[in-house]
Structure formats: structure tokens, C-alpha cells
């Protein structure tokens, strides 16, 4: 390995460590969630399904919600990892989804959004 | 001068409506409704129809939301006129989207018989305007996220035209709430 390659590998390694250890900012995630408000709400279904109870839920499983066949058959359980992948590129992750949205391209934005959703799904808005 | 700062509500209403009544009319209608062979254009696809249908669903919900606001008796003029004007824009968007979906061979979604809104949280004019502003902000982001997905560039342009209109709604509502109307140089 050349010195240049070694330096690049070291830099990438540092970036990876920094990215992994960056704390999620749920307050910023709430701001990111404002992008979702044309179609989603925490506690009730809109154009998209509600987000209360999202974590651990099987995609396409909210009773009474009119999902695309693609989402019904996606065989995804929503967690940090699957949400991150889906939110990065919804129509590529689940081709045929009705969520015709280009996605949240920034990884930190997604991390913060997921942190917000995780907290919000335990908030008073989700207690019935 | 903002119509919201004008002391005479009648003059304010006339001022506002006179300047905003034709914000959307030209571009999108010409792009879509005036092209009977749109479905045959290169790039238009079933995916495009789905994008438009998702947008139509959101537009229909926005129409219903503004109706809730208008009937809440919490809005006074000129804010009430603002809400009704914006509702009218959403109706124009919805009609155009539905016609275009049909031209693409799709079936437009229908309005739901019942929508859920957080009406228990709407106790003042500011609450209603804040709720509407949130919906409009979300609509801007939704269209922004849809524009890159279209196969047909005319459809992307028309969606961007609607995006611009809804961004103006968002700004006007923020202004009415006493907030900086345009908070950032970019939207996301």
C-alpha cells in the first residue's frame, strides 16, 4: 500500500468513526420531519400512514390504510436500519411505493429524523 | 406594504386578491391541460401517474383542511380571505392533477369521505394559520421530492410550478403569524 493509499484509508477510517459516534439530534430531526407533514402525522393516517408505533411495525400493516401492493409485499420491519435505507431513496428501496419522494439524501438528517421519530412514537401524541 | 398591515380590511382584501388571483394560472395549465397527447409523450409513465396521484391525495386533503379552518369561526378577515384563496389554489391544483392522471391512463384518487385533523388543538386564529403553514411547508417539500422522479420533464416543470405557489402560501402564512416569511435561502 502506498503512503497516499494509507493516508486515504486512515482518513476514511476517521470519518467512519466520527460518523458513527455523532449523536443523533432529535430536535433537528423534528425540523427534518416538517418535510413529511404534507402526507404524514404522528397519530393519524393521512396520505401516508401514521408514525406512532412505527418502530417494530411491519411495512404495509396499518389496519385500514390503502398501501401499494409493493409496500404490502416489501417484507420490511421498520427499525433504524431499514428506515435509514428506505428514507435515503424510497422509490428505489420499494419500487412501486406510493411514497413518491426522492428521499432524505443527508445521512445525518436521516439519523436525526429517525431519532425524532423514535422519541415521538413514545410521546403523549401517541398515547391513546 | 403588506395587506396584513393595512388598517381597512376591505381595502386589504381588495389589495390582496387583486395581486394574487392569477399566481398559478398560466404555466401549469398550459403545460398539462393544453396537451391532449401528453400520455404519448416520451418519458411519461405509470410512475409519473403515481407521483401525480400521491400529490392529488395531498391536495385533496389540503382543500379539506382549509375548509375546516374556514368553518372554524377562528379566522377573521383578511386571514379568512387568505385561507379561502389558498384553498382555491389547491382546488385548481387538484383539478389539473386529476385531468392529467386521466390523460396518462391512470385513475385519480378521490377525496376521502372523512379526514382526520387535530381540531382539538385549534383554539385561535394563530393555531389555524400555524397548522396551515405546516401543511404548506410539507407540501413544498413533497413537491421538491417529487420533481426529480418524473420521467416527463413537462410534468416536472408543472410540479415545480405548483411547488412555487405552495411556497408562496407558506411564506404568506408565516408573515400573517408575524414570523419571517422566508426563513432560509433554500427549501428542503
Interface residues (C-beta under 8 A of the other chain):
Chain A: X32 X34 X35 X36 X37 X38 X39 X41 X44 X45 X46 X47 X91 X96 X98 X99 X100 X101 X102 X103
Chain B: X47 X50 X51 X53 X54 X55 X57 X58 X61 X62 X115 X116 X118 X134 X135 X137 X138 X139 X140 X141 X142 X144 X145 X146 X147 X148 X149 X188
